Amino acid sequence: MASRKKAEVRKSEILGCFYEIIVEQGIEGASIGRIAKRMNIHPSLIMHYFSTKENMIIELVDYIIDKYWSLLRNIRVEHADPDERLHELMDILWGDEWYRTTDISADFSVIAISFHNHEVSERLQRLYSRFKTYLCEEFRTFMDAGVIREQDPVHAAEIVLSMLEGYRHFNHFYVDKPRIGQYRQDMKRSALMFLRHGLDEQAAG
């Protein structure tokens, strides 16, 4: 049991180093030899744990998913009042901690791999499915409390999830640093407007 735990810790350390190198140099620069050199270990130890670089990539996706899933599990919305609770949840989802959970350059590397690797694609779909389920449960509670008007929790979760992903990418490439805070607040307000009034009412307005 102790040796298994030690192995899991070692694997996590290797994946963490792998991730750092991807952020710095891209997936093409994250060779097993480079990882071994940075960690001051023999490449054979990495091969012992992962066998191939492809296996490392698959486990790296799990490593990234665990980061997000841990964040989801640990979300603590303190307010009992439904309206305040909705605002607090939006603050968390558009907050800096969520934005910086993973580096966007590593995310793009993994997404690119997913187009050609079925296992990686399945894992990413699982991550989005978990996130969507979480949002559905939250939005259903708000609907029951009469705080939001959008009546389909699945639809609401899909729209908000798309807004979050679009915000993250657009924010990185197009928003000047002085505008980041304002842009974040604008996106939060847009999500709240959608949830409170729905798309049909916004279009009519």
N, C-alpha and C positions, 0 to 999 in steps of 0.2 A: 504493500500500500504506500509506504514512504517513497519507494523508488518510482512508483507510478506518478505520485504527486510531484516529485522532483522533475520527472520527464515533462509533465504538463507545464510546469513553470519554465523549464528550459525552452520548450516549444514556443511558449508565449513570448519569451524574450527574443527568440529568433524572428518570429513574425513581426514583433515590434520594430526590430532593426530593418527587416525587409520593407516594412511600411515607410520608415523614415527615408530609406534610399529611393523608393518610388517617388516620394514627395520631392526629393532633391533632384533626381536624375531621370525620372520616368521609369516605366516598367522595363524598357529595353536596357536601362543601365543597372537594374537590380539583379546582378548575377550572383550565383551562389558563392563564387570566389570573392566578390566584393563584400558580401555579407560576412563571410568567414573572416576576412581581413579586419573589418571594422570591429568584430566581436572578439578577435584574437583567439579563434578556434580553428580546428581543422575542417575543411569542407566535408570530409567524410562524416562528421558528426551531424551536419545538416542533412546529408543524404540518408543517414540512419533514421532520422525522424520523418523525413518527407519523401524520400526516394527520388522525386523529380521536381523540377521547378513548377510544373503544372499542378502538382499536388499542393505545393506551397501556395500557389495563387488561390486555389479552391479554399484552403484553410484560412488564407488571409481574408477572404470574403466573410467567412464565419467570424473572424476576429473583428472585422468592421461591424458586422451585424450585431455582435455582442455589445459593442460600444453603444449603438443606438438603442438596442433593446434594454440595456441597463439604464439608459437615460429615461426611456419610457416607463420602466418599472418603478423608477424612483421619483417620478413626477408627483409632487405633493401640492395639490390645490387646497389651500387652507380655508377659504371662505365658505360658509354655509349658505349665504345668500346666493341664489342661482345667478343673478345678474353680475354680482361681483366675481363669482366663480368663473363665469364665462370670460370676463376681462382678464382675470389672472391666468387662465389657460392660454389665451391668445398672447399674453406677455411672455409666457414660457416658450411657446412654439416659435415666436418671432424673436426670442432672446438670443443673446450672444453665445451662451453656453451651447444651445442647440446648433447654432450656425457653425461653431468651431469644433463640434464633436469629431469630425474628420476633415481632412484637407481636401479641397475641391479637386486638386490635381490628381490625387490618388483615386478619388471617386470616378473621375473621367477615365482613368486607366482601367479600372475594374469594369466600368460600363462598356468600354470598347471591347474588352475581352469577352463580355457576356454575349456579344453578337455571334461569336464563333465557338463558345464553350457552353454546352447545354447545362452542365452542373452549376456553373457560375450564374447563368441566367435564372435557373430555378431558385438559387439562394437569394438573389436580389428580389425576385418575385415574392419570396417568403417574407422578406423584410417589409416590403410595401404592404403585403397582406396583413401582417401584424399591426403595422401602423394604422392601416385603414380600419381594422377591427377596433383598435383602441379609440379612434376618433368616432366611429359609429356609436360605441357605447356611451361616450361622453355626450354626443349630440342628442342621442335618444333621451338622456336624462334632462337635457335643457329643453327639448321639445315637450316632454311631460310636464315640465314646470312652466311652460308657456313663455320662456325667455326668447326662443328663436322660432321663426315662422316657417322656415324651410322644413317640410314635413317628411322628407325622405332622408334618413340618416346616412344611407349608403351614398346617395348623390351628394349630400353635403360633405361627407368625408372625402370623396373623390375630388371635388372642387377645391377644398381647402388644401388637400395634399398637393394638388397641382400648383396651387398658388405658392405654397411653401417651397417646392422644388424650383419653380420658375424664379421666385424671389432670390433664392440662393445663387443661382447661376447668373442671373441678370445683375445682381448686386456686385458680383465679383468682376464682371467684364465691363460694365457700363456706368456704374454709379460712382461719382467722385467721392473721395473720403469725406469732405465737408457735408455732403448730402446724405450720407449713409443713415444717420439717425432719423432724419425726416422721412427718408424712403421707407425705412422699417415701420414707422408710425403710419404712413400712408397705406402700406400693405395690410397692416393690422386693422385699420379702419375699414378698408375694402372688404376684408374677410368678415368683419362684424356686420357690415351693411348687408352683405349677401345672406348671412345666417339669420339676421333679424327680419329681412324683408323678402328674401328670395330673388331669383333672377327675373321672374315675370314682372314683379312690382318695380324693380329697378329699371327695367326696359320701358315700362309704361311711364315712369317718372322722367 
